[in-house]
């Protein structure tokens, strides 16, 4: 499903700008210390329904590198109206996180499964969701913006399709230049800060910093914001202009380890700490 991963040397042949090519090269060559979690060979103690993937589709429009996002339907029973990356829980037929991310993007926004203009780069180290699903980010490039014109939100799942500047996850103030930015003191942005807000929430017995970014839709927050901070820092080669983690926050690989240890303790009981598999319809952290 989808195009094969493009090698580093193949980036030079893509019809993309030097800036996007540099971002892609940075993402492609960066070495992460954290291990991957494969759905092809999942940990034996973890049901495949506890694995998921999201698609980070990067492209350049009007000289700005952007990432594709959606606003979840207000009719959904979990996280209604919140911003998300296309993605969801894995299915054995997906084979890889690439398969999961592309299938979900096709279902949610009609992204073609085998488009020659969607170029898979790599997976990133996994993240842990609120419901203790292990989520693998899949990074891809879009080399032809006409594909965006074919995207259609899946009625009942997605209310809106939009994008956000990747750099705004490093410096949120650049959103002040966007005339479509959500209005302050409205349901779309209720926080006193102008562009970026955070709170430290308990997770796995330790504080977790939930970043919220003002957008042209509702706030980008939780799992989505954590993933995109990592993507922005890696792609652009710069660090954020704010405190990224709370004091005593666990590294994300420790969160993964805790999920696996809890699952191992419950092997054979059909119960993992937290809601049952049937009660975890998505992979968002709010």
Secondary structure as UniProt FT lines:
FT   HELIX           8..13
FT   HELIX           18..29
FT   TURN            40..41
FT   TURN            44..45
FT   HELIX           48..50
FT   STRAND          51..61
FT   TURN            62..63
FT   STRAND          64..72
FT   TURN            74..75
FT   TURN            80..81
FT   STRAND          83..84
FT   STRAND          87..89
FT   HELIX           92..94
FT   HELIX           97..109
FT   TURN            113..114
FT   TURN            116..117
FT   STRAND          118..123
FT   STRAND          127..128
FT   TURN            130..131
FT   STRAND          134..142
FT   HELIX           145..150
FT   TURN            155..157
FT   STRAND          158..165
FT   HELIX           166..169
FT   HELIX           172..177
FT   TURN            179..180
FT   TURN            184..185
FT   TURN            187..188
FT   STRAND          196..203
FT   TURN            204..205
FT   STRAND          206..213
FT   STRAND          220..221
FT   HELIX           222..236
FT   TURN            247..248
FT   HELIX           252..265
FT   TURN            266..270
FT   HELIX           277..279
//
